[in-house]
Amino acid sequence: MTYNLKDLTRLIAKRNFCVLATQGKQGPHVTGVCYVAKGLDIFVPTSSKTTKFHNIIRDPHVAIHIPVPWPLFPAPPRSIQFRGAAKILPINDADANAALAQTSPVTRRVLKHLLDNVDTQRWGESVWIRVRPVKRIETFMVGVPVTTVFRDEKKALLHFDVPDANAEAI
């Protein structure tokens, strides 16, 4: 069976943690974040006084890494990574909230609690960051049996071209 972009989109939606890399004045800023997904779009809740918010305002080019742990044995996680275009959206954004409504009950409850109880004086107003992949999504060991890496490690690396409609100008 060939792993395709539809399968990858489903896997991204099942996960809820990624590493977001932004570019700051002093260099890269990397942070682990919780997310929800709708299609290939990833929505990250944050606040208007965070470093990632200010970095994205200055430069919307970001990178995402989604670790995908193996279900039954301790091994380095599989991974999904891509470069993307980030955009700040209001907290009442329809697409972000539709993605939130479709996520697991635990993730939904945690995120709603955080969003409803943010200290706005300290952190600012809550917003969504939408990250949209551009050009290509790369994976390691996703959709590939673990034994494959022992026979032919090149087959462990896959890439998926992102449809042009996803490469919206920023």
Backbone as ProteinMPNN parsed JSONL, in Angstrom:
{"seq_chain_A": "MTYNLKDLTRLIAKRNFCVLATQGKQGPHVTGVCYVAKGLDIFVPTSSKTTKFHNIIRDPHVAIHIPVPWPLFPAPPRSIQFRGAAKILPINDADANAALAQTSPVTRRVLKHLLDNVDTQRWGESVWIRVRPVKRIETFMVGVPVTTVFRDEKKALLHFDVPDANAEAI", "coords_chain_A": {"N_chain_A": [[0.841, -1.187, 0.0], [0.571, 2.192, -0.851], [1.561, 5.088, 0.773], [-0.128, 8.137, 0.984], [-0.854, 11.686, 0.354], [-3.36, 12.182, 1.494], [-3.505, 10.257, 3.536], [-1.388, 11.194, 5.105], [-2.393, 13.706, 5.849], [-4.512, 12.921, 7.496], [-3.032, 11.717, 9.569], [-1.602, 13.924, 10.592], [-3.758, 15.359, 11.645], [-4.475, 13.673, 13.745], [-2.47, 13.925, 15.61], [-1.267, 16.157, 18.264], [0.78, 17.732, 19.13], [3.533, 19.74, 18.294], [6.691, 21.047, 17.107], [7.461, 24.36, 16.769], [9.205, 26.552, 14.761], [10.43, 29.786, 14.61], [11.677, 32.909, 13.277], [13.647, 35.113, 14.961], [14.845, 38.397, 16.061], [17.37, 37.927, 17.121], [18.009, 35.479, 16.107], [17.041, 32.017, 15.418], [14.006, 30.848, 16.979], [12.684, 28.333, 18.877], [9.966, 26.358, 19.827], [7.927, 24.111, 21.7], [4.597, 23.264, 20.99], [1.044, 22.938, 21.409], [-1.385, 21.839, 19.072], [-4.136, 22.079, 16.699], [-5.689, 20.678, 13.79], [-6.862, 21.334, 10.473], [-7.453, 19.927, 7.554], [-4.482, 20.453, 5.831], [-3.744, 22.64, 7.226], [-2.422, 23.961, 10.205], [-3.31, 24.926, 13.444], [-2.34, 26.953, 16.023], [-2.789, 27.824, 19.319], [-2.08, 30.888, 20.955], [-0.71, 33.792, 22.619], [-0.787, 37.388, 22.453], [1.522, 38.564, 23.464], [3.66, 36.882, 23.288], [6.862, 35.473, 22.342], [6.841, 33.984, 19.944], [4.578, 35.04, 18.636], [5.36, 37.753, 18.151], [7.623, 37.298, 16.556], [6.444, 36.117, 14.293], [4.833, 38.182, 13.345], [6.831, 39.856, 12.455], [8.209, 38.208, 10.639], [6.761, 35.936, 8.663], [7.589, 33.402, 7.843], [7.988, 30.111, 8.737], [8.874, 26.994, 10.411], [7.848, 23.63, 10.898], [7.869, 20.79, 13.003], [6.668, 17.617, 13.523], [6.633, 15.179, 15.832], [6.17, 11.664, 15.711], [5.434, 9.236, 17.691], [6.358, 5.754, 18.015], [3.954, 3.208, 18.416], [4.296, 0.864, 20.106], [6.94, 0.339, 20.918], [10.03, 1.541, 22.353], [11.623, 3.723, 20.479], [13.43, 6.012, 18.388], [11.268, 8.681, 17.425], [9.048, 8.623, 14.579], [8.813, 11.117, 11.966], [7.397, 14.238, 10.84], [7.917, 16.967, 8.806], [7.988, 20.399, 7.774], [8.253, 23.486, 5.886], [6.541, 26.571, 6.367], [3.91, 29.028, 5.894], [2.996, 31.439, 8.12], [0.203, 32.893, 9.804], [-1.4, 35.332, 11.746], [-4.406, 34.958, 13.449], [-7.697, 35.949, 14.593], [-9.039, 34.958, 17.797], [-11.587, 33.987, 17.533], [-11.702, 32.787, 15.061], [-13.23, 31.012, 12.454], [-12.348, 28.641, 11.049], [-10.21, 27.72, 12.666], [-11.558, 27.243, 15.075], [-13.359, 25.31, 14.216], [-11.577, 23.24, 13.696], [-10.667, 22.847, 16.302], [-13.027, 21.895, 17.464], [-13.151, 19.395, 16.315], [-11.091, 17.912, 17.346], [-9.544, 15.674, 19.788], [-11.418, 14.937, 22.809], [-9.924, 15.418, 25.183], [-7.738, 17.053, 24.368], [-9.226, 19.205, 23.356], [-10.523, 20.093, 25.707], [-8.334, 20.858, 27.35], [-7.124, 22.902, 25.779], [-9.263, 24.748, 25.555], [-9.573, 25.395, 28.256], [-7.095, 26.642, 28.781], [-7.245, 28.804, 26.972], [-9.505, 30.158, 27.914], [-8.687, 30.989, 30.398], [-6.472, 32.641, 30.304], [-3.993, 34.907, 31.448], [-4.457, 37.922, 30.625], [-3.278, 40.366, 31.124], [-0.639, 39.775, 31.594], [0.086, 38.06, 29.425], [-1.259, 38.983, 27.168], [-3.834, 39.27, 24.62], [-5.616, 36.352, 23.518], [-4.874, 34.526, 20.569], [-4.917, 32.857, 17.36], [-2.425, 31.051, 15.627], [-2.097, 30.358, 12.341], [-0.617, 27.875, 10.473], [0.431, 27.164, 7.329], [1.475, 24.69, 5.196], [4.051, 25.016, 2.705], [4.984, 24.244, -0.573], [6.344, 21.57, 0.016], [6.075, 18.614, 2.029], [7.975, 16.771, 4.236], [8.876, 13.493, 5.352], [9.958, 11.054, 7.795], [10.155, 7.692, 8.13], [7.396, 7.495, 8.192], [4.464, 5.893, 7.345], [5.877, 3.723, 6.515], [7.064, 0.468, 6.993], [8.839, -0.497, 9.971], [10.917, -2.283, 9.603], [11.862, -1.7, 7.106], [13.828, 0.295, 7.175], [16.112, -1.099, 7.839], [16.634, -2.607, 5.617], [16.638, -0.874, 3.381], [17.477, 2.181, 3.755], [16.907, 4.53, 2.357], [14.284, 4.365, 1.548], [12.896, 5.061, 3.763], [12.555, 7.731, 3.825], [10.234, 10.044, 2.819], [8.513, 12.309, 0.62], [6.023, 14.803, 0.104], [4.335, 16.617, -2.248], [2.875, 19.766, -1.843], [-0.346, 20.905, -2.635], [-0.841, 23.674, -4.895], [-2.888, 25.432, -4.125], [-2.648, 25.515, -1.426], [-0.468, 27.058, -1.018], [-0.843, 29.802, -0.351], [-0.36, 33.288, -0.781], [1.454, 35.36, 1.489]], "CA_chain_A": [[0.0, 0.0, 0.0], [1.334, 3.424, -0.936], [1.133, 6.158, 1.678], [-0.347, 9.319, 0.157], [-1.085, 12.947, 1.05], [-4.587, 12.049, 2.289], [-3.107, 9.525, 4.741], [-0.561, 12.104, 5.897], [-3.297, 14.72, 6.403], [-5.2, 12.265, 8.628], [-2.064, 11.527, 10.654], [-1.361, 15.256, 11.179], [-4.944, 15.701, 12.449], [-4.513, 12.824, 14.945], [-1.455, 14.387, 16.557], [-1.642, 17.441, 18.869], [1.981, 18.431, 19.577], [4.569, 19.95, 17.287], [7.71, 22.043, 17.414], [7.326, 25.502, 15.87], [10.412, 27.364, 14.668], [10.25, 31.116, 14.034], [12.93, 33.653, 13.166], [13.647, 36.32, 15.773], [15.917, 39.372, 15.808], [18.639, 37.345, 17.544], [18.183, 34.161, 15.507], [15.876, 31.128, 15.497], [13.309, 30.592, 18.243], [12.014, 27.046, 18.728], [9.124, 26.081, 20.983], [6.932, 23.047, 21.588], [3.243, 23.813, 21.09], [-0.117, 22.104, 21.142], [-2.059, 22.341, 17.878], [-5.246, 21.367, 16.086], [-5.512, 20.755, 12.344], [-7.976, 21.226, 9.524], [-6.719, 19.681, 6.32], [-3.052, 20.61, 6.089], [-3.534, 23.818, 8.076], [-2.216, 23.729, 11.635], [-3.698, 26.091, 14.237], [-1.667, 26.964, 17.325], [-3.249, 28.924, 20.165], [-1.024, 31.615, 21.663], [-1.114, 35.113, 23.106], [-0.176, 38.485, 21.697], [2.776, 39.037, 24.045], [4.66, 35.819, 23.245], [7.949, 35.621, 21.372], [6.433, 33.451, 18.633], [3.658, 36.01, 18.043], [6.132, 38.896, 17.633], [8.463, 36.832, 15.451], [5.606, 35.888, 13.109], [4.462, 39.5, 12.832], [8.02, 40.367, 11.763], [8.596, 37.31, 9.547], [5.798, 34.826, 8.712], [8.16, 32.131, 7.4], [8.212, 29.255, 9.905], [9.05, 25.563, 10.154], [7.117, 22.755, 11.824], [8.276, 19.389, 13.14], [5.691, 16.837, 14.286], [7.118, 13.837, 16.153], [5.13, 10.636, 15.695], [5.995, 8.095, 18.423], [5.959, 4.393, 17.68], [2.962, 2.825, 19.424], [4.564, -0.228, 21.033], [8.302, 0.145, 21.389], [10.79, 2.775, 22.504], [12.579, 3.986, 19.403], [13.28, 7.413, 17.976], [9.967, 8.84, 16.76], [8.923, 8.98, 13.169], [8.652, 12.571, 11.969], [6.821, 15.008, 9.732], [8.445, 18.325, 8.898], [7.77, 21.253, 6.601], [8.299, 24.935, 6.008], [5.19, 27.057, 6.18], [3.553, 30.447, 5.987], [2.186, 31.642, 9.324], [-0.666, 34.072, 9.809], [-2.09, 35.533, 13.015], [-5.86, 35.016, 13.279], [-8.401, 36.219, 15.852], [-9.379, 33.756, 18.557], [-12.897, 33.493, 17.092], [-11.595, 32.333, 13.677], [-14.13, 29.874, 12.211], [-11.607, 27.426, 10.702], [-9.473, 27.258, 13.852], [-12.515, 26.696, 16.042], [-13.88, 24.059, 13.644], [-10.536, 22.245, 13.946], [-10.704, 22.584, 17.738], [-14.222, 21.087, 17.736], [-12.953, 18.048, 15.775], [-9.972, 17.237, 17.997], [-9.932, 14.763, 20.874], [-12.025, 15.636, 23.952], [-8.913, 15.869, 26.141], [-7.053, 18.216, 23.778], [-10.196, 20.301, 23.31], [-10.735, 20.608, 27.06], [-7.112, 21.539, 27.793], [-6.958, 24.16, 25.047], [-10.325, 25.68, 25.956], [-9.244, 25.875, 29.604], [-5.995, 27.606, 28.666], [-7.723, 30.006, 26.282], [-10.484, 30.859, 28.753], [-8.094, 31.43, 31.656], [-5.189, 33.311, 30.079], [-3.755, 36.167, 32.156], [-4.271, 38.86, 29.513], [-2.377, 41.452, 31.504], [0.73, 39.276, 31.442], [0.338, 37.413, 28.142], [-1.977, 39.615, 26.06], [-5.049, 38.614, 24.119], [-5.443, 35.064, 22.843], [-4.981, 34.511, 19.109], [-4.494, 31.624, 16.705], [-1.435, 31.093, 14.546], [-2.349, 29.329, 11.318], [0.567, 27.541, 9.674], [0.046, 26.478, 6.091], [2.678, 24.187, 4.521], [4.301, 25.472, 1.338], [5.766, 23.429, -1.496], [6.605, 20.147, 0.235], [6.12, 18.05, 3.379], [8.906, 15.649, 4.26], [8.652, 12.581, 6.466], [10.909, 9.981, 8.041], [9.55, 6.468, 8.662], [5.935, 7.607, 8.232], [3.877, 5.08, 6.281], [6.881, 2.75, 6.098], [7.326, -0.491, 8.069], [10.102, -0.258, 10.662], [11.956, -3.16, 9.049], [12.346, -1.118, 5.862], [15.052, 1.063, 7.396], [17.226, -2.03, 7.9], [16.885, -3.12, 4.266], [16.947, 0.22, 2.453], [17.163, 3.406, 4.513], [16.39, 5.585, 1.475], [12.834, 4.228, 1.471], [12.311, 5.618, 4.991], [12.338, 9.162, 3.585], [9.196, 10.339, 1.827], [8.108, 13.711, 0.544], [4.706, 15.004, -0.496], [4.16, 17.961, -2.774], [1.682, 20.436, -1.332], [-1.093, 21.547, -3.724], [-0.635, 25.117, -5.015], [-3.931, 26.162, -3.382], [-2.189, 25.632, -0.051], [0.639, 28.001, -0.984], [-1.41, 31.157, -0.383], [0.609, 34.364, -0.535], [1.354, 35.976, 2.807]], "C_chain_A": [[0.888, 1.254, 0.0], [0.722, 4.475, -0.027], [1.005, 7.43, 0.853], [-0.638, 10.56, 1.01], [-2.345, 12.91, 1.92], [-4.297, 11.313, 3.607], [-2.305, 10.431, 5.674], [-1.418, 13.182, 6.558], [-4.058, 14.163, 7.609], [-4.269, 12.097, 9.824], [-1.761, 12.856, 11.353], [-2.529, 15.639, 12.085], [-5.023, 14.88, 13.736], [-3.522, 13.274, 16.014], [-1.926, 15.703, 17.176], [-0.444, 18.22, 19.404], [2.949, 18.556, 18.414], [5.597, 20.94, 17.818], [7.604, 23.111, 16.33], [8.621, 26.307, 15.914], [10.076, 28.681, 13.969], [11.612, 31.796, 13.982], [12.81, 34.95, 13.951], [14.776, 37.26, 15.391], [17.29, 38.781, 16.095], [18.911, 35.964, 16.927], [16.936, 33.311, 15.681], [15.317, 31.021, 16.914], [12.486, 29.324, 18.022], [11.22, 26.77, 19.996], [8.166, 24.935, 20.692], [5.554, 23.635, 21.82], [2.201, 22.728, 20.85], [-0.817, 22.683, 19.904], [-3.304, 21.517, 17.576], [-5.103, 21.565, 14.581], [-6.828, 20.65, 11.606], [-7.334, 21.096, 8.147], [-5.228, 19.736, 6.633], [-2.742, 21.835, 6.938], [-3.417, 23.411, 9.533], [-2.544, 25.022, 12.353], [-3.109, 25.956, 15.637], [-2.237, 28.116, 18.143], [-2.054, 29.577, 20.858], [-1.589, 32.945, 22.127], [-0.28, 36.191, 22.435], [1.1, 39.069, 22.307], [3.877, 37.972, 24.019], [5.719, 36.108, 22.185], [7.52, 35.133, 19.997], [5.484, 34.405, 17.912], [4.448, 37.15, 17.393], [7.039, 38.494, 16.475], [7.658, 36.646, 14.171], [5.127, 37.203, 12.508], [5.607, 40.055, 11.975], [8.36, 39.529, 10.528], [7.698, 36.068, 9.592], [6.326, 33.48, 8.219], [8.562, 31.307, 8.622], [8.533, 27.835, 9.445], [8.33, 24.796, 11.252], [7.773, 21.378, 11.82], [7.25, 18.697, 14.028], [6.297, 15.465, 14.559], [5.947, 12.854, 16.197], [5.699, 9.39, 16.38], [5.503, 6.752, 17.88], [5.01, 3.906, 18.766], [3.422, 1.799, 20.46], [6.003, -0.37, 21.512], [9.07, 1.463, 21.416], [11.874, 2.889, 21.434], [12.455, 5.465, 19.062], [11.977, 7.579, 17.198], [10.105, 9.022, 15.248], [8.716, 10.493, 13.127], [8.061, 13.097, 10.67], [7.396, 16.403, 9.879], [8.185, 19.089, 7.602], [8.018, 22.713, 6.943], [6.891, 25.436, 5.735], [5.082, 28.56, 6.254], [2.609, 30.596, 7.167], [1.373, 32.92, 9.2], [-1.349, 34.134, 11.168], [-3.58, 35.71, 12.723], [-6.521, 35.341, 14.615], [-8.837, 34.916, 16.519], [-10.74, 33.181, 18.156], [-12.889, 33.02, 15.639], [-12.388, 31.039, 13.475], [-13.367, 28.585, 11.906], [-10.854, 26.854, 11.9], [-10.425, 26.618, 14.855], [-13.204, 25.434, 15.53], [-12.868, 22.935, 13.864], [-10.516, 21.863, 15.427], [-11.884, 21.669, 18.092], [-14.041, 19.631, 17.286], [-11.837, 17.273, 16.469], [-10.458, 16.362, 19.146], [-10.532, 15.55, 22.036], [-10.997, 16.164, 24.95], [-8.187, 17.104, 25.615], [-7.974, 19.421, 23.761], [-10.382, 20.922, 24.691], [-9.516, 21.39, 27.575], [-6.971, 22.887, 27.098], [-8.023, 25.183, 25.422], [-10.04, 26.248, 27.342], [-8.137, 26.931, 29.548], [-6.46, 28.914, 28.03], [-8.673, 30.829, 27.149], [-9.859, 31.475, 30.001], [-6.746, 32.13, 31.487], [-5.138, 34.627, 30.876], [-3.437, 37.22, 31.093], [-3.355, 40.019, 29.861], [-0.921, 41.026, 31.286], [1.025, 38.808, 30.018], [-0.332, 38.084, 26.948], [-3.188, 38.801, 25.645], [-4.714, 37.301, 23.419], [-5.687, 35.225, 21.346], [-4.647, 33.106, 18.624], [-3.358, 31.959, 15.745], [-1.833, 29.983, 13.583], [-1.045, 29.119, 10.552], [0.104, 26.692, 8.51], [1.329, 26.001, 5.407], [2.813, 24.768, 3.118], [5.266, 24.516, 0.651], [5.808, 21.942, -1.16], [6.59, 19.797, 1.724], [7.026, 16.831, 3.308], [8.642, 14.785, 5.492], [9.816, 11.611, 6.588], [10.173, 8.846, 8.736], [8.031, 6.559, 8.828], [5.381, 6.827, 7.045], [4.812, 4.016, 5.753], [7.079, 1.757, 7.252], [8.715, -0.277, 8.676], [11.231, -1.121, 10.096], [12.562, -2.606, 7.765], [13.674, -0.401, 6.048], [16.285, 0.157, 7.447], [17.595, -2.591, 6.523], [17.314, -2.03, 3.306], [16.534, 1.535, 3.1], [16.618, 4.536, 3.644], [14.866, 5.542, 1.38], [12.124, 4.766, 2.707], [11.979, 7.097, 4.832], [11.302, 9.338, 2.484], [8.99, 11.843, 1.751], [6.808, 13.789, -0.251], [4.628, 16.438, -0.977], [2.832, 18.516, -2.275], [0.96, 21.091, -2.509], [-0.905, 23.063, -3.712], [-1.671, 25.929, -4.239], [-3.517, 26.365, -1.937], [-1.088, 26.687, 0.076], [0.15, 29.446, -1.137], [-0.339, 32.196, -0.068], [0.371, 34.971, 0.855], [1.694, 37.451, 2.743]], "O_chain_A": [[1.843, 1.345, 0.771], [-0.485, 4.718, -0.057], [1.917, 7.774, 0.102], [-0.663, 10.485, 2.238], [-2.385, 13.545, 2.974], [-4.791, 11.708, 4.663], [-2.52, 10.431, 6.887], [-1.184, 13.531, 7.715], [-4.227, 14.85, 8.616], [-4.677, 12.311, 10.965], [-1.674, 12.901, 12.58], [-2.32, 16.183, 13.169], [-5.587, 15.35, 14.724], [-3.73, 13.019, 17.2], [-2.875, 16.31, 16.681], [-0.616, 19.249, 20.058], [3.159, 17.612, 17.652], [5.39, 21.583, 18.847], [7.65, 22.813, 15.137], [9.077, 26.697, 16.989], [9.511, 28.689, 12.875], [12.579, 31.314, 14.571], [11.966, 35.791, 13.642], [15.571, 36.957, 14.501], [18.261, 39.088, 15.404], [19.944, 35.356, 17.208], [15.882, 33.828, 16.052], [16.048, 31.094, 17.902], [11.686, 29.252, 17.089], [11.732, 26.926, 21.104], [7.656, 24.804, 19.579], [5.362, 24.421, 22.748], [2.459, 21.733, 20.173], [-0.832, 23.9, 19.719], [-3.503, 20.426, 18.111], [-4.462, 22.52, 14.142], [-7.768, 19.984, 12.04], [-6.742, 22.048, 7.638], [-4.772, 19.126, 7.6], [-1.593, 22.043, 7.326], [-4.212, 22.616, 10.035], [-2.113, 26.096, 11.933], [-3.352, 24.974, 16.339], [-2.176, 29.267, 17.711], [-1.128, 28.891, 21.293], [-2.792, 33.19, 22.038], [0.803, 35.923, 21.915], [1.699, 39.975, 21.727], [4.914, 38.142, 24.66], [5.495, 36.885, 21.256], [7.798, 35.787, 18.991], [5.579, 34.56, 16.695], [4.23, 37.473, 16.226], [7.208, 39.256, 15.523], [8.133, 36.977, 13.085], [5.024, 37.323, 11.287], [5.382, 40.642, 10.916], [8.751, 40.071, 9.494], [7.863, 35.229, 10.478], [5.572, 32.507, 8.182], [9.372, 31.745, 9.439], [8.472, 27.518, 8.257], [8.221, 25.26, 12.387], [8.177, 20.868, 10.775], [6.991, 19.136, 15.149], [6.463, 14.667, 13.635], [4.862, 13.192, 16.67], [6.366, 8.579, 15.738], [4.392, 6.636, 17.361], [5.25, 4.174, 19.944], [2.972, 1.86, 21.605], [6.258, -1.139, 22.439], [8.811, 2.372, 20.628], [12.907, 2.222, 21.5], [11.463, 6.1, 19.421], [11.619, 6.713, 16.4], [11.116, 9.497, 14.732], [8.466, 11.097, 14.17], [8.196, 12.515, 9.594], [7.365, 16.968, 10.972], [8.164, 18.525, 6.508], [7.999, 23.12, 8.104], [6.136, 24.824, 4.979], [6.023, 29.263, 6.622], [1.554, 29.963, 7.215], [1.797, 33.894, 8.577], [-1.82, 33.119, 11.682], [-3.967, 36.503, 11.865], [-5.959, 35.037, 15.667], [-8.982, 33.891, 15.853], [-11.013, 32.009, 18.414], [-13.953, 32.864, 15.039], [-12.232, 30.085, 14.238], [-13.704, 27.535, 12.453], [-10.859, 25.643, 12.122], [-10.123, 25.566, 15.418], [-13.591, 24.577, 16.325], [-13.25, 21.809, 14.181], [-10.365, 20.688, 15.764], [-11.749, 20.772, 18.924], [-14.698, 18.734, 17.813], [-11.66, 16.084, 16.201], [-11.654, 16.32, 19.438], [-10.188, 16.716, 22.229], [-11.179, 17.247, 25.506], [-8.039, 18.091, 26.335], [-7.563, 20.529, 24.108], [-10.397, 22.145, 24.825], [-9.665, 22.46, 28.165], [-6.726, 23.901, 27.751], [-7.714, 26.362, 25.591], [-10.241, 27.439, 27.581], [-8.232, 27.979, 30.187], [-6.109, 29.998, 28.496], [-8.641, 32.059, 27.116], [-10.437, 32.383, 30.599], [-5.964, 32.201, 32.435], [-6.127, 35.356, 30.956], [-2.28, 37.387, 30.707], [-2.72, 40.593, 28.976], [-0.086, 41.819, 30.85], [2.081, 39.116, 29.465], [0.01, 37.77, 25.808], [-3.514, 37.78, 26.249], [-3.656, 37.163, 22.805], [-6.579, 35.956, 20.916], [-4.155, 32.273, 19.386], [-3.342, 33.026, 15.132], [-1.898, 28.813, 13.961], [-0.448, 30.07, 10.047], [-0.525, 25.649, 8.682], [2.184, 26.82, 5.072], [1.817, 24.985, 2.428], [6.239, 24.051, 1.246], [5.357, 21.123, -1.962], [7.032, 20.58, 2.565], [6.871, 15.972, 2.441], [8.236, 15.287, 6.54], [10.558, 11.373, 5.635], [9.627, 9.035, 9.822], [7.449, 5.752, 9.553], [5.764, 7.056, 5.898], [4.587, 3.461, 4.677], [7.248, 2.186, 8.393], [9.656, 0.083, 7.968], [12.39, -0.707, 10.118], [13.662, -3.003, 7.378], [14.549, -0.474, 5.185], [17.388, 0.602, 7.131], [18.734, -3.001, 6.298], [18.236, -2.219, 2.511], [15.379, 1.949, 3.002], [15.93, 5.419, 4.156], [14.229, 6.571, 1.156], [10.901, 4.914, 2.711], [11.208, 7.652, 5.615], [11.47, 8.848, 1.367], [9.264, 12.563, 2.711], [6.533, 12.976, -1.135], [4.832, 17.371, -0.201], [1.808, 17.833, -2.285], [1.601, 21.773, -3.31], [-0.818, 23.67, -2.645], [-1.355, 27.011, -3.744], [-3.989, 27.297, -1.286], [-0.812, 27.157, 1.18], [0.671, 30.207, -1.953], [0.492, 31.991, 0.817], [-0.764, 35.075, 1.321], [1.663, 38.137, 3.765]]}, "name": "protein", "num_of_chains": 1, "seq": "MTYNLKDLTRLIAKRNFCVLATQGKQGPHVTGVCYVAKGLDIFVPTSSKTTKFHNIIRDPHVAIHIPVPWPLFPAPPRSIQFRGAAKILPINDADANAALAQTSPVTRRVLKHLLDNVDTQRWGESVWIRVRPVKRIETFMVGVPVTTVFRDEKKALLHFDVPDANAEAI"}
